[in-house]
Amino acid sequence: MPLIDEILDLAGYRREDLYVCLGCKICSSICVLNEIGIEANPRNFIINLIMEKEELRRDPLLKYCTGCYACTFFCPWEIKVPDMVRAARAALLPSHPFEQAFSSSLELFGRVYEPYLLFRLLPYFFRKGYLRLLVKGLPSFRLSLPKRVKTEGIFDREKK
């Protein structure tokens, strides 16, 4: 299965679904990334995706898309560009060590277990130089454990 079909399948689309795009560029004019100076063009993203161009890996939407769905709301065909961006991120970009630790914590414990995350991320902290910040912030960090609840007198009333 080609990469383009895998991305579109993750997003719930087929190639034929994207051919309806009129090229009106309403999505580009409404994209909030353009307001802050990032040149984002959802139309170019769709074209690069359909044409399987290598430029897709460098598209600013892959890195900065907020998933606000403003482009979908104003699109005449309601093409869900953020869904395709999310699928392309999953297929093209490597996952961050925090994401890997987070998902493995969910698999092992059924919830996010913070000491496990810290343990898994220690090598990353060493490599990137974040350990000095972690040690600097530890004195202000207080672990609050559950306290013993006083039960004296609570159950005495029931006996009377």
C-alpha atoms as a printed R data frame, in Angstrom:
    type eleno elety resid chain resno       x      y      z
1   ATOM     1    CA   MET     A     1   0.000  0.000  0.000
2   ATOM     2    CA   PRO     A     2   1.580  3.313 -1.055
3   ATOM     3    CA   LEU     A     3   2.153  5.910  1.622
4   ATOM     4    CA   ILE     A     4  -0.437  8.294  0.151
5   ATOM     5    CA   ASP     A     5  -3.140  5.641  0.359
6   ATOM     6    CA   GLU     A     6  -2.143  4.854  3.937
7   ATOM     7    CA   ILE     A     7  -2.418  8.537  4.916
8   ATOM     8    CA   LEU     A     8  -5.760  8.970  3.178
9   ATOM     9    CA   ASP     A     9  -7.070  5.742  4.713
10  ATOM    10    CA   LEU     A    10  -6.116  6.983  8.190
11  ATOM    11    CA   ALA     A    11  -7.958 10.235  7.478
12  ATOM    12    CA   GLY     A    12 -10.991  8.416  6.073
13  ATOM    13    CA   TYR     A    13 -10.594  9.629  2.485
14  ATOM    14    CA   ARG     A    14  -9.898  8.226 -0.979
15  ATOM    15    CA   ARG     A    15  -7.979 10.019 -3.718
16  ATOM    16    CA   GLU     A    16 -11.202 10.618 -5.629
17  ATOM    17    CA   ASP     A    17 -12.656 12.487 -2.653
18  ATOM    18    CA   LEU     A    18  -9.975 15.158 -2.960
19  ATOM    19    CA   TYR     A    19 -10.480 15.775 -6.668
20  ATOM    20    CA   VAL     A    20 -13.573 17.861 -5.857
21  ATOM    21    CA   CYS     A    21 -11.371 20.643 -4.485
22  ATOM    22    CA   LEU     A    22 -12.114 23.716 -6.569
23  ATOM    23    CA   GLY     A    23  -8.870 25.538 -5.871
24  ATOM    24    CA   CYS     A    24 -10.750 28.513 -4.458
25  ATOM    25    CA   LYS     A    25  -8.110 28.915 -1.704
26  ATOM    26    CA   ILE     A    26 -10.674 29.923  0.904
27  ATOM    27    CA   CYS     A    27  -8.934 27.473  3.240
28  ATOM    28    CA   SER     A    28  -5.648 29.335  2.764
29  ATOM    29    CA   SER     A    29  -7.175 32.725  3.387
30  ATOM    30    CA   ILE     A    30  -8.917 31.595  6.561
31  ATOM    31    CA   CYS     A    31  -6.022 29.569  8.071
32  ATOM    32    CA   VAL     A    32  -4.996 31.054 11.423
33  ATOM    33    CA   LEU     A    33  -1.341 30.199 10.808
34  ATOM    34    CA   ASN     A    34  -1.188 32.896  8.140
35  ATOM    35    CA   GLU     A    35  -2.265 35.460 10.733
36  ATOM    36    CA   ILE     A    36   0.845 34.800 12.813
37  ATOM    37    CA   GLY     A    37   3.246 34.851  9.878
38  ATOM    38    CA   ILE     A    38   3.555 31.162  9.009
39  ATOM    39    CA   GLU     A    39   2.886 30.713  5.302
40  ATOM    40    CA   ALA     A    40   0.415 27.825  5.419
41  ATOM    41    CA   ASN     A    41  -1.589 26.742  2.418
42  ATOM    42    CA   PRO     A    42  -3.956 23.796  2.898
43  ATOM    43    CA   ARG     A    43  -4.554 23.698 -0.867
44  ATOM    44    CA   ASN     A    44  -0.831 23.095 -1.500
45  ATOM    45    CA   PHE     A    45  -0.873 20.429  1.194
46  ATOM    46    CA   ILE     A    46  -3.684 18.602 -0.626
47  ATOM    47    CA   ILE     A    47  -1.886 18.900 -3.982
48  ATOM    48    CA   ASN     A    48   1.401 17.632 -2.522
49  ATOM    49    CA   LEU     A    49  -0.476 14.768 -0.904
50  ATOM    50    CA   ILE     A    50  -2.266 13.738 -4.115
51  ATOM    51    CA   MET     A    51   0.875 14.101 -6.240
52  ATOM    52    CA   GLU     A    52   3.008 12.314 -3.609
53  ATOM    53    CA   LYS     A    53   5.618 15.054 -3.690
54  ATOM    54    CA   GLU     A    54   8.561 15.063 -1.314
55  ATOM    55    CA   GLU     A    55   7.661 18.664 -0.363
56  ATOM    56    CA   LEU     A    56   4.898 17.215  1.811
57  ATOM    57    CA   ARG     A    57   7.468 16.380  4.510
58  ATOM    58    CA   ARG     A    58   8.472 20.069  4.730
59  ATOM    59    CA   ASP     A    59   4.960 21.516  4.632
60  ATOM    60    CA   PRO     A    60   4.394 23.973  7.513
61  ATOM    61    CA   LEU     A    61   0.982 22.447  8.197
62  ATOM    62    CA   LEU     A    62   2.647 19.217  9.362
63  ATOM    63    CA   LYS     A    63   4.444 21.084 12.098
64  ATOM    64    CA   TYR     A    64   2.101 23.914 13.010
65  ATOM    65    CA   CYS     A    65  -1.520 22.977 12.154
66  ATOM    66    CA   THR     A    66  -3.646 23.513 15.249
67  ATOM    67    CA   GLY     A    67  -6.581 21.439 14.036
68  ATOM    68    CA   CYS     A    68  -9.067 24.280 14.464
69  ATOM    69    CA   TYR     A    69 -11.125 23.100 11.444
70  ATOM    70    CA   ALA     A    70 -11.672 26.677 10.227
71  ATOM    71    CA   CYS     A    71 -10.585 25.532  6.760
72  ATOM    72    CA   THR     A    72 -13.158 22.731  6.868
73  ATOM    73    CA   PHE     A    73 -15.909 25.048  8.057
74  ATOM    74    CA   PHE     A    74 -15.434 27.477  5.149
75  ATOM    75    CA   CYS     A    75 -14.669 24.867  2.470
76  ATOM    76    CA   PRO     A    76 -17.550 24.433 -0.022
77  ATOM    77    CA   TRP     A    77 -16.913 20.659  0.006
78  ATOM    78    CA   GLU     A    78 -16.052 20.433  3.728
79  ATOM    79    CA   ILE     A    79 -12.706 18.729  3.115
80  ATOM    80    CA   LYS     A    80 -11.215 17.929  6.518
81  ATOM    81    CA   VAL     A    81  -7.623 19.069  6.084
82  ATOM    82    CA   PRO     A    82  -6.738 18.711  9.814
83  ATOM    83    CA   ASP     A    83  -7.645 15.010  9.670
84  ATOM    84    CA   MET     A    84  -5.261 14.542  6.730
85  ATOM    85    CA   VAL     A    85  -2.557 16.548  8.511
86  ATOM    86    CA   ARG     A    86  -2.924 14.386 11.617
87  ATOM    87    CA   ALA     A    87  -2.706 11.205  9.521
88  ATOM    88    CA   ALA     A    88   0.332 12.534  7.640
89  ATOM    89    CA   ARG     A    89   2.040 13.360 10.945
90  ATOM    90    CA   ALA     A    90   1.474  9.808 12.135
91  ATOM    91    CA   ALA     A    91   2.824  8.327  8.896
92  ATOM    92    CA   LEU     A    92   5.684 10.709  8.098
93  ATOM    93    CA   LEU     A    93   7.066 12.165 11.312
94  ATOM    94    CA   PRO     A    94   8.866 10.229 14.031
95  ATOM    95    CA   SER     A    95   7.111 10.277 17.376
96  ATOM    96    CA   HIS     A    96   8.603 12.260 20.245
97  ATOM    97    CA   PRO     A    97  10.080 10.308 23.192
98  ATOM    98    CA   PHE     A    98   7.380 11.775 25.436
99  ATOM    99    CA   GLU     A    99   4.662 10.395 23.161
100 ATOM   100    CA   GLN     A   100   6.304  6.968 23.224
101 ATOM   101    CA   ALA     A   101   6.574  6.994 27.032
102 ATOM   102    CA   PHE     A   102   3.012  8.277 27.377
103 ATOM   103    CA   SER     A   103   1.526  5.533 25.202
104 ATOM   104    CA   SER     A   104   3.585  2.782 26.833
105 ATOM   105    CA   SER     A   105   2.428  4.007 30.267
106 ATOM   106    CA   LEU     A   106  -1.166  3.742 29.099
107 ATOM   107    CA   GLU     A   107  -0.566  0.231 27.789
108 ATOM   108    CA   LEU     A   108   1.162 -0.989 30.955
109 ATOM   109    CA   PHE     A   109  -0.822  0.707 33.706
110 ATOM   110    CA   GLY     A   110  -4.042  1.774 32.006
111 ATOM   111    CA   ARG     A   111  -3.299  5.367 33.019
112 ATOM   112    CA   VAL     A   112  -0.457  7.867 32.995
113 ATOM   113    CA   TYR     A   113   1.969  6.939 35.751
114 ATOM   114    CA   GLU     A   114   4.311  9.905 36.252
115 ATOM   115    CA   PRO     A   115   7.280  8.080 37.878
116 ATOM   116    CA   TYR     A   116   7.302  5.704 34.917
117 ATOM   117    CA   LEU     A   117   7.332  8.662 32.503
118 ATOM   118    CA   LEU     A   118  10.234 10.217 34.375
119 ATOM   119    CA   PHE     A   119  12.135  6.932 34.313
120 ATOM   120    CA   ARG     A   120  11.543  6.462 30.574
121 ATOM   121    CA   LEU     A   121  12.509 10.059 29.761
122 ATOM   122    CA   LEU     A   122  15.723 10.244 31.836
123 ATOM   123    CA   PRO     A   123  17.963  9.284 28.870
124 ATOM   124    CA   TYR     A   124  16.292 11.994 26.795
125 ATOM   125    CA   PHE     A   125  16.838 14.518 29.600
126 ATOM   126    CA   PHE     A   126  20.537 13.581 29.761
127 ATOM   127    CA   ARG     A   127  21.075 13.884 26.000
128 ATOM   128    CA   LYS     A   128  19.299 17.210 25.595
129 ATOM   129    CA   GLY     A   129  20.682 18.869 28.736
130 ATOM   130    CA   TYR     A   130  17.349 19.153 30.512
131 ATOM   131    CA   LEU     A   131  18.575 17.328 33.601
132 ATOM   132    CA   ARG     A   132  19.968 20.530 35.134
133 ATOM   133    CA   LEU     A   133  16.497 22.082 34.899
134 ATOM   134    CA   LEU     A   134  14.938 18.994 36.445
135 ATOM   135    CA   VAL     A   135  17.373 19.067 39.395
136 ATOM   136    CA   LYS     A   136  16.840 22.810 39.778
137 ATOM   137    CA   GLY     A   137  13.060 22.388 40.027
138 ATOM   138    CA   LEU     A   138  13.010 19.350 42.335
139 ATOM   139    CA   PRO     A   139  13.336 21.250 45.651
140 ATOM   140    CA   SER     A   140  10.121 23.140 44.931
141 ATOM   141    CA   PHE     A   141   8.303 19.953 43.924
142 ATOM   142    CA   ARG     A   142   6.322 18.366 46.733
143 ATOM   143    CA   LEU     A   143   4.793 14.959 46.381
144 ATOM   144    CA   SER     A   144   1.472 14.929 48.142
145 ATOM   145    CA   LEU     A   145   0.541 11.510 49.381
146 ATOM   146    CA   PRO     A   146  -2.873 10.623 50.753
147 ATOM   147    CA   LYS     A   147  -3.147 11.280 54.485
148 ATOM   148    CA   ARG     A   148  -4.729  9.007 57.019
149 ATOM   149    CA   VAL     A   149  -8.327  9.954 57.653
150 ATOM   150    CA   LYS     A   150  -9.557 10.049 61.236
151 ATOM   151    CA   THR     A   151 -12.315  7.497 61.655
152 ATOM   152    CA   GLU     A   152 -12.741  7.773 65.405
153 ATOM   153    CA   GLY     A   153 -16.264  8.608 66.358
154 ATOM   154    CA   ILE     A   154 -17.739  8.309 62.887
155 ATOM   155    CA   PHE     A   155 -18.993  4.765 63.281
156 ATOM   156    CA   ASP     A   156 -19.797  5.090 67.007
157 ATOM   157    CA   ARG     A   157 -23.151  6.724 66.234
158 ATOM   158    CA   GLU     A   158 -24.403  3.677 64.379
159 ATOM   159    CA   LYS     A   159 -23.882  1.457 67.419
160 ATOM   160    CA   LYS     A   160 -26.188  3.542 69.632
